[in-house]
């Protein structure tokens, strides 16, 4: 699902008064991170984190950290030569907005044939109200939308949402095939400097936790995103376990490190 946004392939050059990683050579870069979070990052994104960042600016405008542009991202799977490509395209009307006053948004195209729709929520930030599984002919509606990037949140203060999930057959979009609820907890874990194939970035580490059930499926686990301003997620890991679901038949253990970004013409 877990989630991803933009910028041209440019080296990051920080002036001396910018935030900097504070871990000295030879020290554990994750020493000050919560033990559980550190284990997850070490397991799925080894050697990515360089250390904590002091003076990291807050996420005041969500779209600064998850930009709204047509973009093609290439991520490298840690420890392998495999790559995954994710594409964002702008949409004239985000699902959930009115036909008379459509709100702008964008769609994230995933390799498995799933499209995730995103939009801006003035009271929250960037959210995902709708998924479309084209390969399975399903529409997934989330009410309230799943939080992706929360603006004006305080570091290490969890924000919780109980999300109602409804799944529809694409041929009968008014008839609920399965439903349920998932508790979703979004937390900003503060500033962390990371190194990925595309370069070094000062980021906000965001954790999103899931716990609930939808129809015959249980949903548990978490995902992490390292968000760089003007770029979006430069590294991520998704460790949700979705059992007995309609179109997820196994645990979803995925991670990626940003390798390249390009903006398709038009």
Secondary structure, 3 states (H helix, E strand, C coil): CCCCCCCCCCCCCCCCCCCCECCCCCCCCCCCCCHHHHHHHHHHCCCCEEEEECCCCCCCCHHHHCCCCCEEEEEECCCCCCEEEEEEEEECCCCCCCCCCCCCEEEEECCCCEEEEEEEECCCEEEEEEEEECCCCEEEEEEEEEEEEECCCCCCCCEEEEEEEEEEECCEEEEEEEEEEEEEEEEEEEEEEEEECCEEEEEEEEEEEEEEEECCEEEEEEEEEEEECCCEEEEEEECCEEECCCCCCCCCCEEEEEEEEECCCC
